[in-house]
Amino acid sequence: MNSIIFTAGARILVALLFVFSLFMLLRGHHLPGGGFIGGLLGAVAFIVYSLACGPAEAKAALRASPEGIAIVGLGIALLAGLVSFVFGDPFFTGQWYWVGGDSYETSLFSINSVLVFDIGVYLVVLGGILSLAFAVEEET
Amino acid sequence: MAEPSDPNAPWVNPAGVITVAVTAALFVFFLQYLPVIAGTGPVPWVWDWIPSLDIRLSFWLDGLSLMFALLITGIGTLVMLYAARYLAGHPQYNRFALYLFSFMLSMLGLVLADNLIALFVFWELTTFTSYLLIGFSHTDPKSRRNALQALLLTAAGGLALLAGFILIGITQGTFEMSQLNAAGSMAEHPAYLGILILVLLGAFTKSAQVPFHFWLPNAMAAPTPVSAYLHSATMVKAGVYLLARMHPSLSGSDVWVWVLTIFGAVTAVFASFMAVRQTDLKQTLAYTTLMALGTLVLFLAGSTGYAITAAMTFLLVHSLYKAGLFLVIGIVDHATGTRDANVLGGLARAMPITAAAAALSGLAMAGIPPFLGFIAKEVAYAGALEMALTGFVVIMALAAFALMFAVALIVAWKPFFGPQGDLPRKPHEGPWAMVLGPATLSVIGLAFGLMPGVAAYYLVEPAVAAVMGAPDTGGRLKLWAGFNLPLLLSLITFALGYVLYRFHLPLRERLAQIEARAPDLDAGWDRMLDRFMALAKGQTRIIQTGVLRHYLFATFTVLAIAMLVPLMLRPVGGVSLAFDGTSFLEWGIAALIAAGTILVVLTSSRITALVGLGVVGIGVALIFIVFSAPDVAITQLLVELLVVVLLAVALLKMPHLDANNSQKHRPHDAALAVVVGGLTAWVLLRVTDAPFDRRLTDFFEGASWTEAFGRNIVNVILVDFRTLDTFGEIAVVIVAALGAYALLKGGLKRGPEGEAAGKAEKERKE
């Protein structure tokens, strides 16, 4: 698509969309959002970019191959499940570590395996859709 | 075989060092269990995996698994060291090391697993990794073909095995082999015969019993270290291991005795003759491995102390000498450039250490005192005399052992001490990393023979106890057991074996003539595969028309039938529609969806139709918003957006909808659409008529915050309560994306884009 307005506008839009996708990913545990939605939004960001500037440039901006991102995401999700063995819990039991306190209410923030799993979901959805989208675009 | 190796190439690299070091460490780790197992009995390791599904990871270390674990890690260390030198400078050595190491771990899992399902998974992993190893020279079509043959045959057996295991689990109520074996023989159960046949199919294909034997000699396409490892001590013994492991629960019937005796004996004798027939020494060894597997199966048919002791001792002896001899042949091949038995001779002067190792291994193979091989043979005859079908077993064992004696001379004596041959290259001694393996293994074989008590106490007797399911009385391994029938049979074996060696050249010619006339199973295999391919092509031509409309029509017809038949069989009554209480907003959304649908149906432009579909999707998303399901609404909206964008990109390439000749199918399509839509609406209305079961909703509403610290219930369910489901789904996303990617990149010029994209999107929506 050779539209200067679209190309110029896309750069700002993509950045906003991408940040928004991370925002949706991180707030997902309490408010609408999460890995699936975040991943979809992230994919939309890069698809907009590839429509504006071509799939080659979008791929370069992504830096890693989408298939690789998806597979790494699956690995991260698996790790989030395996980590419960370290603490003697069954597979995929959510693990929570409270920083600066000993419960949700008293702590500043938490480090938990559930968010790690969601990040894995995010990467799988992002990578999966983008590998498909780039393939379709390159085909045409 | 093109196995490049540059004698001066650097061969110490991280991949080699790490794999050898880790395997050696594992060997030491298992070594410390020797006194524990011999002294106090089995050690269970249990690890709760998914307790809510009653799945646990359980390992069981007893005499049998410990012996295998030591062979796997011990021989593994030596073979990996050997391979590092053997493949020095090979551009894909790192890959090779990874394959070999993965195989080692799978094999270790196989012999340690207590749970049948876990064992099956490891079983398939060995199949898979051995496929990669056999086909390592992947530029060679023969190598690829032989690897595929091994894969298909052993994986087919694996499927039978899985069915057998599931039957066991259903009928016996447990998958833990320790419990099954403790419960004793299941021979009285009505499902026993089915279980036995299925398990034997798995074991016989893996351990290459006649008539499934032909993949093993073909698997010699692999580099020599692979053959030494997989085809001596490990993979092919997996079937034997399984029979030994399940001996207490599966034996105890006439069928077991007859089937194992006959298949084992026939395999052993057939393979011994075939071994004499070969001129390529590696092929000779491949057939002697087959002989060993047959012998092991034969003795596992028995249930007496001597029969089982014979099997376990022979297992140990064979692993040691066979791995050693394979490695020796590799060194010889490396040094002289040939493996032809007719050419090789007089190498002892040029390669004294290799010759010594070969001689020691050969003597163990021939069963000469004071090697452990001799003791194994004595025990084997003692066992044979106790078994059912005594006469048959003794004669078959005698034939096999005598032929083995002759083959041992052909393989280990003639190339080194026989007359000098005309060699392609001037021979030289192998490098230390390659000589170490066969030297160590052959010395251990001699040491065990001189100290049979040590081998018996630490290795053989605990293993026998594990197979018998009862403590072993022991005391059967003796270098000198007095003048008795087994000794006499041994002497006959030596005499017969020597005669066979003297006349092995005419015998080989005669065997070649017989072989030329016998049916060729290997060629039959190829013909069978060709027929399968033809069948697949034929049915694909009929079923897969390549026209998307046909696929959709078939799918929705099936859907309509699937909904209609239950509704007809069990009438659920009509539905009533009540529109009171429907808000203006909801009417608006319904109108929007209807308008979108009408647009799709009436337009003749693909892009317009796509926009219409988008409108329908957004209408559905609006419904989710109205009924306060923001997560679902956002996902729906984004997916709709992506579908429209992706399809728009794809549609730009497609031709306009043809207004002239493609109208004929529209009446059918319309009828089908009305039926499917009407039925779906009917079913949905009936479903929502039933009172809503709030149990799950209440649970998630209550537990989401207190147990999972999240206020967004949808997300908490996805990433915490039902994580395993989500994990499965994202795996599906990857599979779907990769599948679609392959379709698009696979050179298909037109057609399936929309289908693939749509399918992947559908997966994603779940």
Interface residues (C-beta under 8 A of the other chain):
Chain A: M24 G28 H29 H30 L31 P32 G33 G34 G35 F36 I37 L40 L41 A43 V44 I47 L51 E67 A70 I71 G73 L74 A77 L78 G81 F85 P90 F91 F92 G94 W96 Y104 S110 N112 V114 L115 F117 D118 G120 V121 V124 V125 G127 G128 I129 S131 L132 A133 A135 V136 E137 E139 T140
Chain B: W47 D48 W49 I50 P51 S52 P630 D631 I634 T635 L638 V639 L641 L642 V645 L646 V649 A650 L652 K653 A708 F709 G710 R711 N712 V714 N715 V716 L718 V719 D720 T723 L724 T726 F727 I730 A731 V733 I734 A736 A737 L738 A740 Y741 L744 K745 E753 A756 A757 A760 R764
